[in-house]
């Protein structure tokens, strides 16, 4: 069965909305950072740290994409952006953007580890609320 993690952009997040293109840019930043780390230690760390490349189908354009790996220890990670309606403490309905990270049934433990790392990176960059695959919540936004 597929499992999901969510990065929710709450009112005190750095941004209130995010597009799929912005998530792709954050993916490229993450890959670039791991490559720089590898250069500093003299090892091809970029490919080992996150061995995925972006793939996108015609029907998914602008809604979701997936990260595919050719490495035998990894399979794929699906990433999408959507909005949900929530109620705040005052009872008002608000629109909230979230990023959904899905591991399909064929995913490996390696995929889950890499997806957790990438989710934490996204949540930290966007100062969001991270709901992990094991249903625990991590807060990366300034709390009152």
Secondary structure, DSSP 8 states (H G I E B T S, - for coil): --EEEEEE--TTSS-S---HHHHHHHHHHHHHHHHHHHHHHTS-HHHHH---EEE--TTTTTTEEEEE--STT--EEEEEEEEEEEE-TTS-EEEEEEEEEEE-TT--HHHHHHHHHHHHHHHHHHT-EEE-TTS-EEE-S---
